[in-house]
Structure formats: structure tokens, C-alpha cells
Amino acid sequence: MSEEAKDTRRMVEAIEERDSAKFLKVADALHYADLAEIFERLNDDKREFFSEHIDKEKFAAVITELPDTLVEETMARLDTEGQREILDQVSDDDRVDILQDVSDDTRERLLALIEPDDIEVTKSLLKYGEHTAGGRMTTHFGSIHAEMTIKEALHSLRGASDETESFSRVYVVDAKERLCGYVRFRDLAFNTWETKISEIQREVTRSILASADQEEAAQMVSKYDLFVLPVVDEQNRILGIITHDDVVEILEEESTEDMEKMAGFSGGISEETYLNTPTMTHFKRRFPWLFGLAILAIASGIVMIKFEHVLESLFILSLFLPMVVAAGGNTGGQASTMVIRAMALGELDEGTLWRVAGKNSDSAHARFLTRHRYGAHYYFCRSHVLPRHARRNRLRQIWNRGCHFNGGSNHFIYPRRLPSSDRCSRGKNRSGSRRSPSHHHYC
């Protein structure tokens, strides 16, 4: 058992025993993400003990890792001063995530608790949707001006070092806060103090609008191997950055959504674990698709009833029904998986609709021809339409030329006239007399 697993078990034991000293000791050793996982598995009584005894700074980090549905409930466990402290401890982007996860009434009440220095930034971020680049960005980034020297730039950055999310890229802006370029922190460290920023700055080749979808931002970071992605407005003024930890969360959410679409789930994705998701939530998300499939199955049954006389006259056709049903479901599952995955990777758009339809149509025709030949092969080998001694030669003809079955005459019909040497009866019937020319196309 790993050390983390042992600490997790000790944490649960401390909560069950109501041992606050042991609880605090183990909580200090665990990462806040592990603490969030433990908190989610607890019942209401144990969650109350957890929230009362844990350090507020660490509890603030735990809340940022909780599913949306638990955020409001957890904040409600705290008194006004506790809520104020939580909102003050988290970063601006996490603070906005908390506010977006609660009801409107709770959001207005929590906004009144935010410090005056943070309220303006918080309200500006709330303007953007939860799933946009603006809703994901953080405003704590390093910025300097091009006319500064390295000494002046370092002095400027030193004052905001505690709050800055990342110094891997320090962005260069002009007097109107428009993005001009960036410098790496190593550029500041290994050049002389008198060097101008304009002499070492690099061009920013990738940025994203605050109104763009968060998935587009994640794809840009993944595709171009970016450390951070600057978020700008329509005037190219830098508003914030999207960091790698945000990208990981976005990709996890989007991949979960894509997989649920493949499986026919409806509604928004759930951030709760499977066991903690209510049964009715599972039902509501799965039932619409299953109900639609049931209607289609009834329609298929009606079609079969219409052709009941065909099945009665040639019962062996009913043996193919399971294959047809299974092939239809498997083919649809394969096609939807490939198409949805291509959409998730940004390989498809509105202009590729007909190309996708054409590609699936060509693939369907290829599968149909393959099954057609194998179906004839199965019928030919398992039935007694032809004598046993003639099956092997006819099998080669079916495979090489392709034929279809005529249910009325109980014959396989070839699409073109066969050479006299390849005719099924070789020009004679079983009694040895010559067949009529009209039979030359039958086997």
C-alpha cells in the first residue's frame, strides 16, 4: 500500500474517532486534491467535523477541487467570517469558479464578502461564460513595459511575486496594455541590468480571445506546446492567462463529455463520482436515448411482420436476423465513436459534413458486399439446396463472381452468364439430360 493510501486511511480513522489532533497531523501530510476526494466520500456528519477542524487556507484549496454540486453545500457549512476567509484565500479564477457554481442568491451574498481590492477583478471575470477562455483565465500574471531595463522590470515584478501565477512567461505591454511580446524569466536572469526589454522581447505567436470556447484554448496549448496561453480582448489588450493546470481540467471535462455523447448520455456532465451521483440523475441522463432506441426496435419489428410470409417460406433467412441487428448496432457505435472523436480533436467542421457522410457511405457499401458474399457462403455450406458433392465447386463461383439468392426458385442467380465450363450443372441435370438454355444462369 502506498504512503498516500495509508495517510488516507488514517485520515478516515481520525474523522471516525473524532480525533482532532490526529486529523490535523494527517491533513498536513495530504495534498488538497486527496483531501477533496476524502471529503466527497464522507456523510454530512463527518463533513461537518472536517470543515470545522481543518485549516482554512487548506480548506480553501479543497473547495476548489470539489464537484460543482458540493460547492454551495460546503460553503453553507461555514459562518460569514469563514466564507470571507475562503474567498480571500483562493485565486481570482478559482473564486469565480466558486461563484459560478452557487445559486444566484448565494452568489450575491458571497460577492458582498469579497475584499474591495478583489471585487472589481471578480466581477469582470464573471462577465464571461463558465466554459469560455475568459471564464478560465487568471489575471495574476507578470507584465512589464518595453522601455524598461531589466533592473526596472525585476523591481516591478518583485512587488507582485506572491500573487503571480507563473513567471515562465512575462508579457510585454504598451501604455494601453496591448500585448507586444514576451520574455522568458531566464532572459531577465542572464542579461545585464542595463539591457532594454525591447532588445530581448520575443513575438507572441499564439493568443486567444476571452470569448472563445475553453476547448479551443486547451487544443491550442496542446497543439503548440505552450507553457501558458495569453487571453486578450478585441483590442489585443491582455486580460489574463490560461495555465497548464487549467488545460488539464478542461481536457478532462471535454473528454468526459465526448465519451458520454458516444454512449448516448443526455444533459450536462456530472463532476461527482459514479457512486455519489444520485440514481435519478443517472436515470434522467440515460432514459431519453434508451427510449428512442426502443421506438426504433418496435419499428423494426413492424417491418419484420410485413415480411412474415417470406420468413415462413424460407426460414433459414431468420438465422441472419441476429447478425443484421448486431452489425447495425456495432456499425453505428463505431461510426459515432470515430466521428465524435474527430470532432473533439477539431478535425471536422460544418464544411466537412458531406465528406463524412460520403466516407461512411463508402464504408457501408464495402461492408455490405463483404457480408453479402459471406452470407451466400453460409447458406451454400449449411443448407441442402445443392448436393453435398457439388458445394465445393459452387463455393468458388460464389466468391469469384458474386450472386444473389432468388427465394422464389430456390436458386443462386449470377449477375452475368457463366462460361459453359463453369455452369453449375455443366449443361446437364441429375438424370443426365441436357438442361434448357434458360437454366444456364442458375446454380
N, C-alpha and C positions, 0 to 999 in steps of 0.2 A: 504494500500500500504506500502511495506517495505521501510526502510530508503535507501537501495541501489537503489530501483526503483525510489524513489524521487530524489536522487542525480543524477541518470542517466538522468531523465527528465530535471533537472536543467542544467546539462552539455549540453544537446542538445539545450536548450533555449539560453544558453550563447554563443554557437557557432553560432546559427542563428542570434542573436543580435550583434555579433562581440564584445562582452564584455569581454576583455582580463582579467580584474581583477576578474570578477565572474568566468570565465573559470578556472583560476589558483586556486582559492579558492576551487572550486568543485573538480578539478583534484587531489588536495592534499588529499581529503577525500575518493576518489575511489581507489580500487585495480587496479593494472595494467591489470589484466585479464578483468575486466569490461571496462576499457578504450579501450582495444583492440577490444572488442565487439562493442563498440560505433563507433570506428574509421572505422571498416569494413562496417558499415551501412551508412556512410557518402558519399556524392558525392565528386568529385575531388576538387571543390572549397572549401568545408568545411574541407576536409582533409588537404588542404594547410594551412588554418588557424590553425588547430590542431597542425600540425608539427612545425609551426613557433613559437607558444607561449608556448608549453609545456616544462617543464624542461627536459633537455637532458638525465639525469640519469633515469628519469622515462620513457621517450620515448624509451630508450634502452630496458627496460623491456617489454614495449608494443610491440615492434617489434618482440621479441622472441615468442609472443603469436599469431602473425598474421599468416594466411594461407600462404603456400608457394608462391602462385601466387601473393600475395600482397607485399612480402618482397622486391623484386627488385624495384618495382614501388615506394615503400615508401622510400627506400634508395636513389633513384634518385632525390627525392624532396629536399634532403639536399645538402649543399655545401661540398667541400672537408674536411673542418675542422669539420663540423658536422658529417660526416661519420666516420672520425678518432675518434671522441669522443664517438660515439656509439660503435664502435668496441673495444674501450678501456674499456668501462663500463661493457660489458657483460662478463659472464664466458666463459671459453675456449670451453666447449661443445656447448653453445648457439652460440658462434662466428662461430664455424664450421658449425652449422645448417644454419646460415645465408649465409655463403659462398656456401653451397651445394644447396641453393635454388635459386641462381642467375645464370646468363649465364656465360660461360667461360671467355668472355672478361671482364665482370664486376668483376668476381672473381679475375682475375689477377690485376685489378686496385685496388681493395679493399685490396688485400694482401700487396700491396706496402704501405698502410696506417697503417698497424699494427705495434705496438711498437716492437723494437728489442727483448725485453725480452719475448714477446709472440709469435713471428713468428715461432720459432722452434717447439714449442708445437703445434701450429695451423697446420703447415704442416705435422707433424707426425700423427695428428688425421685425416687429410684429406686423408691419405692413405687408411683408412678403408671405406667400403661402408656405405651409409646413413642408411641402415637397419641392420647393424651389431652391436654387443655389443661394438666394438671399436668406432664406429661412434656415439654411445650414451653416452659413459662414460665421466666423468670429471676427470682431472688429479689433481684437488685440493683436496687432501685427507691427513690425518695425518699419518706419518710414523716415526718410531723410530727404534733403534737397540737394540738387545737383551742384549748386555753387558752394556747398560746404567743403571743408577739408576733412580728412579722415579723423583728425583730432576733434573737430567740432561735431562730426557725426557720432563718434563714440560717446562723447559727452551727452549728446541728445538722447541716444539710446539707453544710456545708463539710468536715466531717470524713470524709464518705463520697463526696466528689465524684469521686475517681479510679475507684471501682468501680461507681458508679451507672450503669445502662444508659441512662436517659433522664430528663431534668428537664422535659420538656414537660408532664407532669402529675405533681404532687406530691400524694400522697394523705394525707388527714387521718384519723387513727385515734384511738380512745379508749384508756383504760387497759388494756383487754383485747384490743387490737389489732384491734377490729372496725372495719370500714370506715364512715366517717361522711360523707366527701365528698372533694373535691379542690380544689386551687388551681393556677392556671397560674403559670409562673415569672414572667411579666410582672406578675402581681398582686403578687408579692413585690418586684419591682423598682420599681414605680411607686406604691407606697403608703408612708406614713410608717412608721418603725421601731416606733412605739408601737402601731400598729394590731393588733388581735387577729385571729388566724387565723379564729376563729369568725365574724367580721364579713364576711369576704371569701370564705369557702369556698363551693363550689358542690356541688349534689347529683350524686351518681353515679347515672346512669340505666341504665347497662349494666355488667354483670359476668357472670362465668361460673364454674361450679363446676369444681374441679380434675379431677373425674372425668368431665367432659363430653368428647365427641369433639372432636378438633382441628379437624375440618372445620366444626363448628358455631361454634367460636371465629373461624375465618377468615371465615365468612359474616357474623358479627356485625360484625367490623371493616370489611368491605367494604360492608355494607348501611348502617351508621350513620356511616361516615366517621370512624372513631375513630383517634386517634394511637396509643394503647396501650389494651389491654383488661385490667382487673384480674381476677385469678383468686382466688377465695375458697373457703372450706370451707363446711360446712353451717351453721356458726355465724356466717357472714358475716365471718370473720376473713380479712384479705387475706394471701395466701401468696406472690404474685408477680404479674408482668405478662407479657403477650404483646405483643411489639413488631412493627413493620411488616415487618422482615426475616424474622421467623418466619412471618408470614402469607404472604409471597411464596413461601417454601419449601413451606408447606402447600398452597397453591393449585396450585403446580406438581406436587406429588405427586398430589393428588386429580384434577387434570385428566388427568394421565398414566394414572392408574388407570381413569378413566372411558373414555378413548379405547381402552384395551386391552380393556375389557369390551365395548365396541361391536364390536371386531374379533374377539371370541371367544377372547382370551388367558386362560389359567388361571394360578392361583398368584399370589404377591405380585409387585409391580412391582420392576423392576431399576433401580438407580440408576446402573449402569455405562452407558457409551456403547454404541451398537449394535455397533461394530466390536470393542469389548473384551468383549462378552458372549459366553461360550462357546457353541459350536454346540449342545451337548447341552441347554443351558438354553433356547435358542430352541425346540428340538425338544420338550422336555417341556411347555413352555407352550402350544404350538400344536397338538400332535398330538391331545389328547383331543377338542377341538372338531371338528377335521377328521375324526376317526374317526367321531364321531356323525353328521356330515353324510353321510359315505359310507354308513352304515347306512340313513339316510333315503332316499338316492338308490337303493339296492338295493330298498327297499320300493316306491318309485315305479315302478321297472322291473317289479316283480311285478304291480302294478296294471295297467300297460300290457299285459302279456302276457295278462291275463284278458280284455282288450277287443281282442285281436288281430283277431278276426273283424269288429269294427266298422271298424277301420282298413283292413282289406282290402277291405271293401265300399265305403268312402268314403275313399279315400286322401288326399283334399285336407285332411282333418282333421289329418293328421300335420304339415302345414305350420304349424299353430298350436302344436305342442309346444314349439319353442324360445321362442316368445313367452310361453307359460304358465310355463315354467321360469324364464326371465329375470325375468318380472314377479313371480313368487313370491320370488325372491332379493332383488330390488330393493325390493319392498314390505316384506319383513322387515327389511332393512337400514335403510330409512327409519324404520320404526316403532321399532326398537330404539334408533336414534340419538336420536330425539325424546324417547322415554320416559326413557332413561338420562340425557340432558342435563337433563331436567326434575327428575329425582331428584337430580342433582348440585347444582342450584340451590335445592333444598329446596322445590320446588313440589308434590311428591307425598308422600303418606304412606300408611299402611295403609288409612285410610278412603276413599281415592280409587281403590281397585283396580277397583271395578265401573264407575266413571265412565270410567276409562282404557279398560277393555275395551269399554264401550259406544261410546266415541268411535272406537276403531279399527274396531269392527264397522260403524258407520255409514259410515265412510270406505271400508271394503272393499266394502260394497254399492254405493256410488256408483261406485267404480272398475269393479266387475263390470258394472253396467248400461252404462257407457260403452264398455267393451271388447266387450260383447255386441252393441251396435249397430254398432260399427266392424268387428267380426268378420263380421256379416251383410253389411255393405257390401263387405268384401274378397271374400267368397265370391261375392257377386252380380256384382261387376265382373270378377272374374278367371275365373270358371267359365263353362261353356256350358250351364247348366241352362235359361236363358231365351234367346230370340233376342236378337241384338245390338240390334235396333231397339227392344226393349221395356225395356231395362235402365234407361234414364234415368228413366222414369216410375215404375218399381218402386222405384228408389233413394229417391225422395221418400217413398213409402209406408212403406218400412222405417224410415227415420229418424223420421218423424212419429208412427208408431203402434207400432213395435217388434214384432218377430215372432221366432219361433224355427224352427230347421230340423228337419224330420221326415226322418230318414235313411231310413226305410222307403219313403216315397213320393217322395223327392227333391223336396219342396216346402217353401217357407217358409209357416208357418201363422201367421195373425194371431190376436191374443187376443180379438178381437170381430168381429162381422160388419161388413163394409165396406158403405158405400152402393153402390148399383148402378153409379153413375158412376165409382167408384174400384176396382171389381173388376178383378183382374189381366187377365182375359180379356175384360172388358166383356161378359160373358154369352155369348161365342162362343168356339169353339175355332178352330184354324188353318184347318179346312175350311169355316168359316162357319156350321156348325150350332150350335144352342143347346146350352150345357152344362147338366147337371142341377143342381138347387139344391145338392146336396151338395158341389159344387165351388166354391161362392161364397166359401169361406173360404181358398182356396188361391191362391198366386201363384207 
